[in-house]
Amino acid sequence: MLYAIVETGGLSEGAEKLGKSQPSLSRSLSMLEERIGMALFEPGRRPLRPTELGLALATEGGKIYQAGRSSSEVLARYRDGKTGAVRVGGTPFFLDGVISGMLAGFQFERPDVRIEQVYG
């Protein structure tokens, strides 16, 4: 939350970045400041200017935000079949003679997919 506000420069923009409403973000910010007992933004400043603590927490929040985005990207690659593992089983004739070319083309298009061939 703090990262989004600091990164975008305001509550409305931060709320948009997070997919929340501005009033909801404002309430969450107020509750956080009340909980820790310290201001995270300098009072009465427009545009919002983070305090030293607010900036430090926003920096940590940026790491969390980026980790969440990275996790979403990993999930999307698995969901789209662009990473993971495929296990193919069959006789040597079938694997080596029939589908080896197909597997090579598949592997070329999806280099992050591991192909395991099992004979038998």
CNS distance restraints for C-alpha pairs under 8 A (distance, minus, plus):
assign (resid   1 and name CA) (resid   5 and name CA) 6.39 0.50 0.50
assign (resid   1 and name CA) (resid  14 and name CA) 7.38 0.50 0.50
assign (resid   1 and name CA) (resid  18 and name CA) 7.58 0.50 0.50
assign (resid   1 and name CA) (resid  25 and name CA) 7.57 0.50 0.50
assign (resid   1 and name CA) (resid  29 and name CA) 7.85 0.50 0.50
assign (resid   1 and name CA) (resid  58 and name CA) 7.74 0.50 0.50
assign (resid   1 and name CA) (resid  61 and name CA) 7.15 0.50 0.50
assign (resid   2 and name CA) (resid   6 and name CA) 6.07 0.50 0.50
assign (resid   2 and name CA) (resid  29 and name CA) 7.99 0.50 0.50
assign (resid   2 and name CA) (resid  54 and name CA) 7.13 0.50 0.50
assign (resid   2 and name CA) (resid  57 and name CA) 6.95 0.50 0.50
assign (resid   2 and name CA) (resid  58 and name CA) 4.76 0.50 0.50
assign (resid   2 and name CA) (resid  61 and name CA) 6.56 0.50 0.50
assign (resid   3 and name CA) (resid   7 and name CA) 5.73 0.50 0.50
assign (resid   3 and name CA) (resid  57 and name CA) 7.68 0.50 0.50
assign (resid   3 and name CA) (resid  58 and name CA) 4.16 0.50 0.50
assign (resid   3 and name CA) (resid  59 and name CA) 6.43 0.50 0.50
assign (resid   3 and name CA) (resid  60 and name CA) 7.83 0.50 0.50
assign (resid   3 and name CA) (resid  61 and name CA) 5.23 0.50 0.50
assign (resid   3 and name CA) (resid  62 and name CA) 5.23 0.50 0.50
assign (resid   3 and name CA) (resid  65 and name CA) 7.78 0.50 0.50
assign (resid   4 and name CA) (resid   8 and name CA) 5.97 0.50 0.50
assign (resid   4 and name CA) (resid  13 and name CA) 7.89 0.50 0.50
assign (resid   4 and name CA) (resid  14 and name CA) 4.62 0.50 0.50
assign (resid   4 and name CA) (resid  15 and name CA) 7.50 0.50 0.50
assign (resid   4 and name CA) (resid  17 and name CA) 6.51 0.50 0.50
assign (resid   4 and name CA) (resid  18 and name CA) 7.05 0.50 0.50
assign (resid   4 and name CA) (resid  58 and name CA) 7.86 0.50 0.50
assign (resid   4 and name CA) (resid  62 and name CA) 7.82 0.50 0.50
assign (resid   5 and name CA) (resid   9 and name CA) 5.62 0.50 0.50
assign (resid   5 and name CA) (resid  10 and name CA) 5.23 0.50 0.50
assign (resid   5 and name CA) (resid  11 and name CA) 5.60 0.50 0.50
assign (resid   5 and name CA) (resid  13 and name CA) 6.99 0.50 0.50
assign (resid   5 and name CA) (resid  14 and name CA) 4.33 0.50 0.50
assign (resid   5 and name CA) (resid  15 and name CA) 7.53 0.50 0.50
assign (resid   6 and name CA) (resid  10 and name CA) 6.87 0.50 0.50
assign (resid   6 and name CA) (resid  14 and name CA) 7.66 0.50 0.50
assign (resid   6 and name CA) (resid  48 and name CA) 7.86 0.50 0.50
assign (resid   6 and name CA) (resid  49 and name CA) 7.80 0.50 0.50
assign (resid   6 and name CA) (resid  50 and name CA) 7.10 0.50 0.50
assign (resid   6 and name CA) (resid  55 and name CA) 7.58 0.50 0.50
assign (resid   6 and name CA) (resid  58 and name CA) 6.83 0.50 0.50
assign (resid   7 and name CA) (resid  14 and name CA) 7.55 0.50 0.50
assign (resid   8 and name CA) (resid  13 and name CA) 5.67 0.50 0.50
assign (resid   8 and name CA) (resid  14 and name CA) 5.68 0.50 0.50
assign (resid   8 and name CA) (resid  17 and name CA) 7.98 0.50 0.50
assign (resid   9 and name CA) (resid  13 and name CA) 6.97 0.50 0.50
assign (resid   9 and name CA) (resid  14 and name CA) 7.33 0.50 0.50
assign (resid   9 and name CA) (resid  47 and name CA) 6.73 0.50 0.50
assign (resid   9 and name CA) (resid  48 and name CA) 6.51 0.50 0.50
assign (resid  10 and name CA) (resid  14 and name CA) 5.89 0.50 0.50
assign (resid  10 and name CA) (resid  47 and name CA) 6.71 0.50 0.50
assign (resid  10 and name CA) (resid  48 and name CA) 6.10 0.50 0.50
assign (resid  11 and name CA) (resid  15 and name CA) 5.91 0.50 0.50
assign (resid  11 and name CA) (resid  22 and name CA) 6.04 0.50 0.50
assign (resid  11 and name CA) (resid  25 and name CA) 6.99 0.50 0.50
assign (resid  11 and name CA) (resid  26 and name CA) 6.88 0.50 0.50
assign (resid  12 and name CA) (resid  16 and name CA) 6.23 0.50 0.50
assign (resid  12 and name CA) (resid  21 and name CA) 7.60 0.50 0.50
assign (resid  12 and name CA) (resid  22 and name CA) 5.08 0.50 0.50
assign (resid  13 and name CA) (resid  17 and name CA) 6.24 0.50 0.50
assign (resid  14 and name CA) (resid  18 and name CA) 6.32 0.50 0.50
assign (resid  14 and name CA) (resid  22 and name CA) 7.94 0.50 0.50
assign (resid  15 and name CA) (resid  19 and name CA) 5.93 0.50 0.50
assign (resid  15 and name CA) (resid  20 and name CA) 4.80 0.50 0.50
assign (resid  15 and name CA) (resid  21 and name CA) 5.56 0.50 0.50
assign (resid  15 and name CA) (resid  22 and name CA) 5.24 0.50 0.50
assign (resid  15 and name CA) (resid  25 and name CA) 6.05 0.50 0.50
assign (resid  16 and name CA) (resid  20 and name CA) 6.01 0.50 0.50
assign (resid  16 and name CA) (resid  21 and name CA) 7.07 0.50 0.50
assign (resid  16 and name CA) (resid  22 and name CA) 7.72 0.50 0.50
assign (resid  20 and name CA) (resid  24 and name CA) 6.68 0.50 0.50
assign (resid  20 and name CA) (resid  25 and name CA) 6.73 0.50 0.50
assign (resid  21 and name CA) (resid  25 and name CA) 6.35 0.50 0.50
assign (resid  22 and name CA) (resid  26 and name CA) 6.06 0.50 0.50
assign (resid  23 and name CA) (resid  27 and name CA) 6.14 0.50 0.50
assign (resid  24 and name CA) (resid  28 and name CA) 6.22 0.50 0.50
assign (resid  25 and name CA) (resid  29 and name CA) 6.10 0.50 0.50
assign (resid  26 and name CA) (resid  30 and name CA) 6.22 0.50 0.50
assign (resid  27 and name CA) (resid  31 and name CA) 6.13 0.50 0.50
assign (resid  28 and name CA) (resid  32 and name CA) 6.13 0.50 0.50
assign (resid  29 and name CA) (resid  33 and name CA) 6.22 0.50 0.50
assign (resid  30 and name CA) (resid  34 and name CA) 6.12 0.50 0.50
assign (resid  31 and name CA) (resid  35 and name CA) 6.02 0.50 0.50
assign (resid  32 and name CA) (resid  36 and name CA) 6.26 0.50 0.50
assign (resid  33 and name CA) (resid  37 and name CA) 5.67 0.50 0.50
assign (resid  33 and name CA) (resid  38 and name CA) 5.53 0.50 0.50
assign (resid  33 and name CA) (resid  39 and name CA) 5.61 0.50 0.50
assign (resid  33 and name CA) (resid  40 and name CA) 6.51 0.50 0.50
assign (resid  34 and name CA) (resid  38 and name CA) 7.03 0.50 0.50
assign (resid  39 and name CA) (resid  43 and name CA) 7.82 0.50 0.50
assign (resid  39 and name CA) (resid  51 and name CA) 7.10 0.50 0.50
assign (resid  39 and name CA) (resid  54 and name CA) 7.61 0.50 0.50
assign (resid  40 and name CA) (resid  50 and name CA) 5.76 0.50 0.50
assign (resid  40 and name CA) (resid  51 and name CA) 5.29 0.50 0.50
assign (resid  40 and name CA) (resid  52 and name CA) 7.76 0.50 0.50
assign (resid  40 and name CA) (resid  53 and name CA) 6.18 0.50 0.50
assign (resid  40 and name CA) (resid  54 and name CA) 4.21 0.50 0.50
assign (resid  40 and name CA) (resid  55 and name CA) 7.77 0.50 0.50
assign (resid  41 and name CA) (resid  48 and name CA) 6.46 0.50 0.50
assign (resid  41 and name CA) (resid  49 and name CA) 5.50 0.50 0.50
assign (resid  41 and name CA) (resid  50 and name CA) 4.06 0.50 0.50
assign (resid  41 and name CA) (resid  51 and name CA) 4.98 0.50 0.50
assign (resid  41 and name CA) (resid  54 and name CA) 6.27 0.50 0.50
assign (resid  42 and name CA) (resid  48 and name CA) 7.11 0.50 0.50
assign (resid  42 and name CA) (resid  49 and name CA) 5.70 0.50 0.50
assign (resid  42 and name CA) (resid  50 and name CA) 5.98 0.50 0.50
assign (resid  42 and name CA) (resid  51 and name CA) 5.76 0.50 0.50
assign (resid  45 and name CA) (resid  49 and name CA) 6.36 0.50 0.50
assign (resid  50 and name CA) (resid  54 and name CA) 5.04 0.50 0.50
assign (resid  50 and name CA) (resid  55 and name CA) 5.50 0.50 0.50
assign (resid  51 and name CA) (resid  55 and name CA) 6.09 0.50 0.50
assign (resid  52 and name CA) (resid  56 and name CA) 6.24 0.50 0.50
assign (resid  53 and name CA) (resid  57 and name CA) 6.12 0.50 0.50
assign (resid  54 and name CA) (resid  58 and name CA) 5.97 0.50 0.50
assign (resid  55 and name CA) (resid  59 and name CA) 6.17 0.50 0.50
assign (resid  56 and name CA) (resid  60 and name CA) 6.55 0.50 0.50
assign (resid  57 and name CA) (resid  61 and name CA) 6.01 0.50 0.50
assign (resid  58 and name CA) (resid  62 and name CA) 6.09 0.50 0.50
assign (resid  59 and name CA) (resid  63 and name CA) 6.82 0.50 0.50
assign (resid  60 and name CA) (resid  64 and name CA) 6.66 0.50 0.50
assign (resid  61 and name CA) (resid  65 and name CA) 6.05 0.50 0.50
assign (resid  62 and name CA) (resid  66 and name CA) 6.07 0.50 0.50
assign (resid  63 and name CA) (resid  67 and name CA) 6.09 0.50 0.50
assign (resid  64 and name CA) (resid  68 and name CA) 6.19 0.50 0.50
assign (resid  65 and name CA) (resid  69 and name CA) 6.36 0.50 0.50
assign (resid  66 and name CA) (resid  70 and name CA) 6.09 0.50 0.50
assign (resid  67 and name CA) (resid  71 and name CA) 6.11 0.50 0.50
assign (resid  68 and name CA) (resid  72 and name CA) 6.23 0.50 0.50
assign (resid  69 and name CA) (resid  73 and name CA) 6.25 0.50 0.50
assign (resid  70 and name CA) (resid  74 and name CA) 6.29 0.50 0.50
assign (resid  71 and name CA) (resid  75 and name CA) 6.22 0.50 0.50
assign (resid  72 and name CA) (resid  76 and name CA) 6.11 0.50 0.50
assign (resid  73 and name CA) (resid  77 and name CA) 6.22 0.50 0.50
assign (resid  74 and name CA) (resid  78 and name CA) 6.39 0.50 0.50
assign (resid  75 and name CA) (resid  79 and name CA) 6.01 0.50 0.50
assign (resid  76 and name CA) (resid  80 and name CA) 5.93 0.50 0.50
assign (resid  77 and name CA) (resid  81 and name CA) 6.13 0.50 0.50
assign (resid  77 and name CA) (resid  82 and name CA) 4.95 0.50 0.50
assign (resid  77 and name CA) (resid  83 and name CA) 5.69 0.50 0.50
assign (resid  78 and name CA) (resid  82 and name CA) 5.92 0.50 0.50
assign (resid  78 and name CA) (resid  83 and name CA) 5.20 0.50 0.50
assign (resid  78 and name CA) (resid  84 and name CA) 6.17 0.50 0.50
assign (resid  81 and name CA) (resid 113 and name CA) 7.82 0.50 0.50
assign (resid  82 and name CA) (resid 110 and name CA) 5.62 0.50 0.50
assign (resid  82 and name CA) (resid 111 and name CA) 7.95 0.50 0.50
assign (resid  82 and name CA) (resid 112 and name CA) 6.41 0.50 0.50
assign (resid  82 and name CA) (resid 113 and name CA) 6.28 0.50 0.50
assign (resid  83 and name CA) (resid 110 and name CA) 7.10 0.50 0.50
assign (resid  83 and name CA) (resid 111 and name CA) 7.77 0.50 0.50
assign (resid  83 and name CA) (resid 112 and name CA) 4.71 0.50 0.50
assign (resid  83 and name CA) (resid 113 and name CA) 4.39 0.50 0.50
assign (resid  83 and name CA) (resid 114 and name CA) 7.53 0.50 0.50
assign (resid  84 and name CA) (resid 112 and name CA) 6.86 0.50 0.50
assign (resid  84 and name CA) (resid 113 and name CA) 4.88 0.50 0.50
assign (resid  84 and name CA) (resid 114 and name CA) 6.15 0.50 0.50
assign (resid  85 and name CA) (resid 113 and name CA) 5.36 0.50 0.50
assign (resid  85 and name CA) (resid 114 and name CA) 4.52 0.50 0.50
assign (resid  85 and name CA) (resid 115 and name CA) 5.78 0.50 0.50
assign (resid  85 and name CA) (resid 116 and name CA) 7.33 0.50 0.50
assign (resid  86 and name CA) (resid 113 and name CA) 7.09 0.50 0.50
assign (resid  86 and name CA) (resid 114 and name CA) 6.21 0.50 0.50
assign (resid  86 and name CA) (resid 115 and name CA) 4.88 0.50 0.50
assign (resid  86 and name CA) (resid 116 and name CA) 6.14 0.50 0.50
assign (resid  87 and name CA) (resid 115 and name CA) 5.91 0.50 0.50
assign (resid  87 and name CA) (resid 116 and name CA) 4.67 0.50 0.50
assign (resid  87 and name CA) (resid 117 and name CA) 5.97 0.50 0.50
assign (resid  87 and name CA) (resid 118 and name CA) 7.35 0.50 0.50
assign (resid  88 and name CA) (resid 115 and name CA) 7.37 0.50 0.50
assign (resid  88 and name CA) (resid 116 and name CA) 6.14 0.50 0.50
assign (resid  88 and name CA) (resid 117 and name CA) 4.95 0.50 0.50
assign (resid  88 and name CA) (resid 118 and name CA) 6.16 0.50 0.50
assign (resid  89 and name CA) (resid  95 and name CA) 7.49 0.50 0.50
assign (resid  89 and name CA) (resid 117 and name CA) 5.73 0.50 0.50
assign (resid  89 and name CA) (resid 118 and name CA) 4.53 0.50 0.50
assign (resid  89 and name CA) (resid 119 and name CA) 5.73 0.50 0.50
assign (resid  89 and name CA) (resid 120 and name CA) 6.81 0.50 0.50
assign (resid  90 and name CA) (resid  94 and name CA) 6.04 0.50 0.50
assign (resid  90 and name CA) (resid  95 and name CA) 6.03 0.50 0.50
assign (resid  90 and name CA) (resid 118 and name CA) 6.55 0.50 0.50
assign (resid  90 and name CA) (resid 119 and name CA) 5.25 0.50 0.50
assign (resid  90 and name CA) (resid 120 and name CA) 5.42 0.50 0.50
assign (resid  91 and name CA) (resid  95 and name CA) 6.16 0.50 0.50
assign (resid  91 and name CA) (resid 119 and name CA) 5.38 0.50 0.50
assign (resid  91 and name CA) (resid 120 and name CA) 5.24 0.50 0.50
assign (resid  92 and name CA) (resid  96 and name CA) 5.60 0.50 0.50
assign (resid  92 and name CA) (resid  97 and name CA) 7.56 0.50 0.50
assign (resid  92 and name CA) (resid 119 and name CA) 5.97 0.50 0.50
assign (resid  92 and name CA) (resid 120 and name CA) 7.55 0.50 0.50
assign (resid  93 and name CA) (resid  97 and name CA) 5.19 0.50 0.50
assign (resid  93 and name CA) (resid  98 and name CA) 6.96 0.50 0.50
assign (resid  94 and name CA) (resid  98 and name CA) 4.95 0.50 0.50
assign (resid  94 and name CA) (resid  99 and name CA) 6.54 0.50 0.50
assign (resid  95 and name CA) (resid  99 and name CA) 5.45 0.50 0.50
assign (resid  95 and name CA) (resid 100 and name CA) 5.88 0.50 0.50
assign (resid  95 and name CA) (resid 117 and name CA) 7.62 0.50 0.50
assign (resid  95 and name CA) (resid 119 and name CA) 7.70 0.50 0.50
assign (resid  96 and name CA) (resid 100 and name CA) 5.28 0.50 0.50
assign (resid  99 and name CA) (resid 103 and name CA) 6.13 0.50 0.50
assign (resid 100 and name CA) (resid 104 and name CA) 6.22 0.50 0.50
assign (resid 101 and name CA) (resid 105 and name CA) 6.31 0.50 0.50
assign (resid 102 and name CA) (resid 106 and name CA) 6.13 0.50 0.50
assign (resid 103 and name CA) (resid 107 and name CA) 5.98 0.50 0.50
assign (resid 103 and name CA) (resid 115 and name CA) 7.98 0.50 0.50
assign (resid 104 and name CA) (resid 108 and name CA) 6.13 0.50 0.50
assign (resid 105 and name CA) (resid 109 and name CA) 6.36 0.50 0.50
assign (resid 106 and name CA) (resid 110 and name CA) 6.06 0.50 0.50
assign (resid 107 and name CA) (resid 111 and name CA) 5.28 0.50 0.50
assign (resid 107 and name CA) (resid 113 and name CA) 6.85 0.50 0.50
assign (resid 107 and name CA) (resid 114 and name CA) 7.94 0.50 0.50
assign (resid 107 and name CA) (resid 115 and name CA) 7.72 0.50 0.50
